């Protein structure tokens, strides 16, 4: 799923989400036999994780913000919903919803602490998550300095301890924030750092191109867009507006030569 999304193969990515859902249905039907009982926590978790990755990587903020926890599922399996919603609510400037989401996350974590998977909350991962969500909530409220400070702290911690294989890098989110806050030069620097740590990310390459464009460096922007178009087969398998923009700038620069 992650590879398809980074290479702009959106139809195949959606097929993975749909096929995974069918597989999870089969595993769930096996009851206690399935995954030696681990499925009670992990099947609901993966049922959330696959569509969530699909939504966030395609920047479908409305879909991600609309996700709702399943009260009948184990509380630890629902944590990613709050993470996805908070990111989306930040991008959509839904300040009240973003703060409410943080409060709901705190209640969910209290439920997790009472169960067998309390250790989920003990590592640095959840600390990074809280930093990211606090940053997006602050951004939605118009407190840009607090948002940037919170996200930078989360990015610095993640760089130190490492990130999950398919996580959205906190460093990339810091760059997104800086770009949204009209600091394109700083954003471009953070995108470049994020791409060194997480190479060839679709949104990282596009964001770097946008940052370069915003500072008037169309040549550098074209370099990032060219890399994005190369790894997505020229956008042949996607209708994402980012690819249309990348192709448009590349065509303009080629015509001007």
Secondary structure as GFF3:
##gff-version 3
##sequence-region A 1 257
A	DSSP	alpha_helix	2	6	.	.	.	ID=ss1
A	DSSP	alpha_helix	10	29	.	.	.	ID=ss2
A	DSSP	three_ten_helix	31	37	.	.	.	ID=ss3
A	DSSP	alpha_helix	39	57	.	.	.	ID=ss4
A	DSSP	alpha_helix	61	65	.	.	.	ID=ss5
A	DSSP	three_ten_helix	75	78	.	.	.	ID=ss6
A	DSSP	alpha_helix	79	91	.	.	.	ID=ss7
A	DSSP	alpha_helix	95	113	.	.	.	ID=ss8
A	DSSP	three_ten_helix	118	121	.	.	.	ID=ss9
A	DSSP	alpha_helix	124	140	.	.	.	ID=ss10
A	DSSP	alpha_helix	144	161	.	.	.	ID=ss11
A	DSSP	alpha_helix	170	180	.	.	.	ID=ss12
A	DSSP	alpha_helix	184	197	.	.	.	ID=ss13
A	DSSP	alpha_helix	202	214	.	.	.	ID=ss14
A	DSSP	alpha_helix	218	231	.	.	.	ID=ss15
A	DSSP	three_ten_helix	233	235	.	.	.	ID=ss16
A	DSSP	alpha_helix	241	256	.	.	.	ID=ss17
###
